[in-house]
Amino acid sequence: MLTKCIENVRKKVPLVHNITNYVTVNDVANVLLACGGSPIMADDLNEVEEITSICGGLNINIGTLNINTTRSMFLAGKKANELGHKVLLDPVGAGASNLRTETAVKLINEIKVDVIRGNISEIKTLALGSGSTKGVDADVADAVTEETLDNTIAFVKAFAKKTGSIIAITGAIDLVADSDKCYVIRNGRPDMGKITGTGCQLSGMMTAFLVANPDHVLEAAAAAVCTMGLAGEIGWSNMQPGEGNSTYRNRIIDAIYHMDGAVLEKGAKYEVR
């Protein structure tokens, strides 16, 4: 199924509307192109409904919130719901400020979100309605480990049932779950955390996977996570002496550009629980 998910993206070239943060917007666009999708970046409230109307999916990222883009997120989200388009929410830094937390909680309460993708601290914040994170990074105390895995899977399934959304948590161990099934994914490298925006890139790419595989959203979300993690492994294996995180970012994007179903199927490391 993972093979079919990535191949459908290449075949269908899904158009994705991104209301994302200005720190990583260029990388999100490039990753979407690399995986076979097509990006549009638009956040002015005077055009977001129109842009959403011509796209198959909407990627909402709250990384650099302001009063104008917040209004745009709600307008675009409600238009996407009206049209039956896929919606993904990336609650960047939820828990770091009241504004971020309250905005993210309001978004999932007022908009039907197909996937909520974030780190463990962000997802816990949304589940509780409040919390704290270390800036936009997960708190070490929240980390998903082999020792906490069973409890975290139960938590993620319960939150998926409560929200009606697929929940995707990325970290050292990635979890992608609905209320009944959880993909436990072990692709990736710790070095990916030294690049700003790998999570933002994944959210954009995941939205394309959802649009291209509308009847298999859980598998599509898991396939996107495996693709990003495997690209991190392949990109790292191609690093040369003297190269650093800037080159690594480009090598990850290149690895996604060259990824196909056979490479993903061979390299994906996951179990279903």
N, C-alpha and C positions, 0 to 999 in steps of 0.2 A: 504493500500500500504506500510506503514512503516513496518508492520509485515512481509510482503513478502521480503522487502529489507534486513532486518537483517537475516531472515531465509535463503535467498539465499547465504549470506556470509558463514554461517555455512555449507551449503550444498556443495558449490563450492570450498571452501578453496582457494581463489584467492592469487596468488603469486605477491607480491608487491616489486618493486625495490625502495629503499630509498636512495637518496643522501641528507642526512640530517645533522643537526649540532651535533657536538660531546658532547654538553652539555646534550642532551636528547636522544641520539641514543638508549640507552638501554631501556628506557621507551617506546619509539616508537615501538621497537621490541616486547616488552611484551604486549602492547595494541593490536597490530596486532594479536598476538597469542591468546589473550583473546577473541577477537571478532570473531575468527574463520578463520582469514587469515594466511598467511605465509610470513614472512619478509626476504628480502635479503638486506644487507647494503654493497654497493660497490661504491667507488668514484674515483678509479684510472682510468685515461683516457685510459689506455691500456686494460681495460676490461668492461667499462660501456656499450658500445654498445652491447657486447655479453650478458651481464647480462640482459640488458633491453629486448633483443630479447626473452629470455625464460620466462619473466614475463608478466603479463597481464596489469600492471599499473606501473606508475612512479610517485613517490612523490619527488618533488624538494623543498628543504627548504634552504633558504639562510642565516640561522642564524649565521654560522661561516664561512663566505666566505674567500677563498684564491684563488690565481691565478690558482692553479691546479684544484680545485674542480669547479671553474667557467667554465673552459673549458670542464670539464666532464659533467656539466649540459647541455650545448648546444649540445654536442655529443649525450648524452642519449636522450634528448628531441627530436632531429631530427630523431633519430632511432625509437623512440616510434611513432612519427607521420607517419613515413614511413610504419610502421607495423600496424597502426590503433589502437594502444594501448591508454588507458586512461592516461592523464597527469594532475597532480595537482601541482599548484605553491603556496607555502607559503612564501610570501615576508617579512620575519621577519625583523623588524627594518627598512623597507623602509622609507626614510625620515630622518633617524638618521645620515647617511653619504652619500656622493655623490656616493661612490662605491656601496652601497646597492641599492640606488635608481636607478642608471643608469643600474645596472645589472638586476634588476627586470623589468624595462621598456623594456630593450632589449630582455629579455626572452619572454615577452608577444607579442613583435613585431615579433620575429623570429620563435617562436614555437606555434603551436596550443595547447592552454591550455584548458582543459575541465572545470576545476574549479580553481578559484583564491580564496584562503581562508586566511583571515587575520583579524586584528582588524580594526576599522573604520579609524584610522589615516593612517595605511598602505595602505588601499584601496583608500583613498582620495589622497594620495601621487601618487599612480599609475595613477589615473584618471587625475591628474593635471600635472604629469611629474616631480613634485618637491613637497617638503613639509618638515615638521619637526615632529618628534615624540620624546617622552620622553624615550630615549633608545630604547628598544624593546616593550615598553608598549604604549597603546593608550593615547593620550593627553586628559585630562579631558574635555577640551573645545569641543572635537569632539564627546563626548559620545552620544549614541543613547538613547533618553528618550521618554516618551510618548508625550512630547511637540514637539519633532523634528521628530517623527516617520514618518509622512506622507511625509515630505520633503526628509527624508533619503531613504524611499522606492522608491520614484521617481528617486532619484540619483542612487540608486543601479540598478534599471531596465534599466536606460539609459546607465550606464557603461556596463551592461551585453550585451545590444544591440550593443554597440560600439566594444566590444572585441569579441563577440560571445562566451563568457565563462559564466558558472554559477558563480555568485559572492556570496560568503559566508562570512558574517561579524559576528564575535563572540564578545560578550560583555554582559552587563547586559540584553539587549534584543538582540537576535540573528536574523539575516536576511539571508535567502537563496533564491536567485532570479535568474530567467532568464529575458528576456526582457518583458515578459507578466505577470508573476506570481511570487509572493513573499510569502514565508513561514515566518511568524513572530513567533518566538519560545521563550518561557519564562521558559525553564527548567534551572537548574543549581543553584549554590550558589556563593556569593561573595568570600567565602573562597577558591574557586578554583584558584583565582588569586594569592594566597600565595604559590602555588606550581609551580616550574619551569617546563614548558613543557607541560601543558595541551593542549595548542594550537597545539604544535608539534605532540602530541599523536593523537589529533583529525585529523590532516592532513593525517597521516599514515592510520588511521582507515577509514577515508572518501575515500581514494583511493581504499581500499579494497571493500567498498560499491559500488563505481562506477564500478569497474571491474565485480562484481557479478550481477550488474543490468544495463547492458549497454544500454538498451532501455528506462531507466527511471532515467536519471542522476540527474535531479532536485530533484525527490523524494528520491533518494539514498543519495544525499548530505544532505537533510533535515533530513532523518532518522539517519544519522551519528551524526549530531549536537544534535538531541534529545537524542540519546543514551548516548553521553558524558555528557550532562547536567543532565539527569536522574541519571546516575551513580554517578555524584557529589552529588546529593540529597540523594541517597541510601547510598553511602559511608559515608556521614556526619551523617546520622541517626544511623550508627553503631559505631560511635566514642565513646570511653570510657574516663573517667576522666584521665587526665595526658597525653593523646595522642596529638600529634601535626601534623604539615604538612607532615612530612615524613610518618607517619602511614596513613594519609589521602590519600596520593598518592597511597599507596598500596590498600586501601579500594576501591578507584575508579576503579582501575584495576580489583579487585576482583568482583566488581559490574558488570563490563562489561563482565567478564568471565561467570557470571551466568545469564546475560540478555538473554531473549528470546522474541519472537514476542508478546506474551501475556502481559508480563511485560511492554514492550515498548509501546504497544497500550494503555494500561491502564494509564501509567504515563506520556506520551508525552503531552506537553502543547503547542499547536500551533493553529494558524489561517492562512488562505490563503487569500491574498489580491492582 
